[in-house]
Amino acid sequence: MAERTDAREVLKNVYSLIDTHTHFDAPIFDPDRIQQVEQAYSQGIRHLVLVGYLYEYFNRMYDIQDFITKMSPPSVTKANNQEKCDVVAHIALGLHPFYIEQHTDDHLIQLEQMVIERRPLAIGEIGLDTFTDAMKQPKIFAKQKRFFAVQLDIAVAHRLPVMLHIRKAHAEVLAILKAHKYDAHKLGGIAHSFSGGEQEAKAFVKLGFKLGVTGQITNPNAKKLRRAIQVAVESHGIECLVIETDCPDMTPIMCQTSDDTHSHNRNIPANLPWVLASLSELLEIPHDKLAKQLWQNSCDALEVDWAYSV
């Protein structure tokens, strides 16, 4: 407990942050979503992106976005002398490769129709996943690649950035991207929850993608990831990174507990400063300088111009 108390001294200042990848619409947040938005705001979170994975949940995401938009928690209003709780939620729509067997061609058609009608912030999360033996089966993997390519087409047609999901398929994703007309230098894009090695990190950045850094970076034993991030920064500068919680997953190691409750290791948007702190330590860059640069990087990756609030 003493170690955790000391660690919190590192986060005594609050910095404005963008959580570039969340699943904050998940039912696990239903009991205390208001409190979690309040807590996120108090920890500096000013924008969070709700990212899609199954068509059946797209409307739920927009419902949660509306819910957050209408929020004005008194506790936050009073504490920060603001007219409202200025956490702004955004939507990315995509058909996740891990759930490929649940996706249909009709879902692709309906996805593009929603893009036309509701204009999301981005397309995602999309990509390739061979984490399990089932996902490696030729027929399944072929369907993944087809859905990935079609969603890249949608992104190009509507000039939207993409959020890539890549798990044990970095080479295959790179090959598809290099052959496709999607250009991250022009459209933006994020390699979400990056998990590759040094060469893959540099390759995605060279293609114009930002590398999404999660709570995994807080684990000292994640040596491959930590070195890959260092090498990418050495080669391309800190402009190549964004941060994310990927909540309710990827809980920072210092926020994990041994409780046996159903949500004991649920990640939350308010944990994002721990990612900032660990990245700051790893790269030996002051928190304030890194936070401001990450904000700009996120805007660049998402093709937006959100004003940085001190």
Rosetta blueprint (number, residue, H / E / L):
1 M L
2 A H
3 E H
4 R H
5 T H
6 D H
7 A H
8 R H
9 E H
10 V H
11 L H
12 K L
13 N L
14 V L
15 Y L
16 S L
17 L E
18 I E
19 D E
20 T E
21 H E
22 T E
23 H L
24 F L
25 D L
26 A L
27 P H
28 I H
29 F H
30 D H
31 P H
32 D H
33 R H
34 I H
35 Q H
36 Q H
37 V H
38 E H
39 Q H
40 A H
41 Y H
42 S H
43 Q L
44 G L
45 I E
46 R E
47 H E
48 L E
49 V E
50 L E
51 V E
52 G L
53 Y L
54 L L
55 Y H
56 E H
57 Y H
58 F H
59 N H
60 R H
61 M H
62 Y H
63 D H
64 I H
65 Q H
66 D H
67 F H
68 I H
69 T H
70 K L
71 M L
72 S L
73 P L
74 P H
75 S H
76 V H
77 T H
78 K H
79 A H
80 N H
81 N L
82 Q L
83 E L
84 K L
85 C L
86 D L
87 V L
88 V E
89 A E
90 H E
91 I E
92 A E
93 L E
94 G L
95 L L
96 H L
97 P H
98 F H
99 Y H
100 I H
101 E H
102 Q H
103 H L
104 T L
105 D H
106 D H
107 H H
108 L H
109 I H
110 Q H
111 L H
112 E H
113 Q H
114 M H
115 V H
116 I H
117 E H
118 R H
119 R L
120 P L
121 L L
122 A E
123 I E
124 G E
125 E E
126 I E
127 G E
128 L E
129 D E
130 T L
131 F L
132 T L
133 D H
134 A H
135 M H
136 K H
137 Q L
138 P H
139 K H
140 I H
141 F H
142 A H
143 K H
144 Q H
145 K H
146 R H
147 F H
148 F H
149 A H
150 V H
151 Q H
152 L H
153 D H
154 I H
155 A H
156 V H
157 A H
158 H L
159 R L
160 L L
161 P L
162 V E
163 M E
164 L E
165 H E
166 I E
167 R E
168 K L
169 A L
170 H H
171 A H
172 E H
173 V H
174 L H
175 A H
176 I H
177 L H
178 K H
179 A H
180 H L
181 K L
182 Y L
183 D L
184 A H
185 H H
186 K H
187 L H
188 G L
189 G L
190 I E
191 A E
192 H L
193 S L
194 F L
195 S L
196 G L
197 G L
198 E H
199 Q H
200 E H
201 A H
202 K H
203 A H
204 F H
205 V H
206 K H
207 L L
208 G L
209 F L
210 K E
211 L E
212 G E
213 V E
214 T L
215 G H
216 Q H
217 I H
218 T H
219 N L
220 P L
221 N L
222 A L
223 K H
224 K H
225 L H
226 R H
227 R H
228 A H
229 I H
230 Q H
231 V H
232 A H
233 V H
234 E H
235 S H
236 H H
237 G L
238 I H
239 E H
240 C H
241 L E
242 V E
243 I E
244 E L
245 T L
246 D L
247 C L
248 P L
249 D L
250 M L
251 T L
252 P L
253 I H
254 M H
255 C H
256 Q L
257 T L
258 S L
259 D L
260 D L
261 T L
262 H L
263 S L
264 H L
265 N L
266 R L
267 N L
268 I L
269 P H
270 A H
271 N H
272 L H
273 P H
274 W H
275 V H
276 L H
277 A H
278 S H
279 L H
280 S H
281 E H
282 L H
283 L H
284 E L
285 I L
286 P L
287 H H
288 D H
289 K H
290 L H
291 A H
292 K H
293 Q H
294 L H
295 W H
296 Q H
297 N H
298 S H
299 C H
300 D H
301 A H
302 L H
303 E L
304 V L
305 D L
306 W L
307 A L
308 Y L
309 S L
310 V L
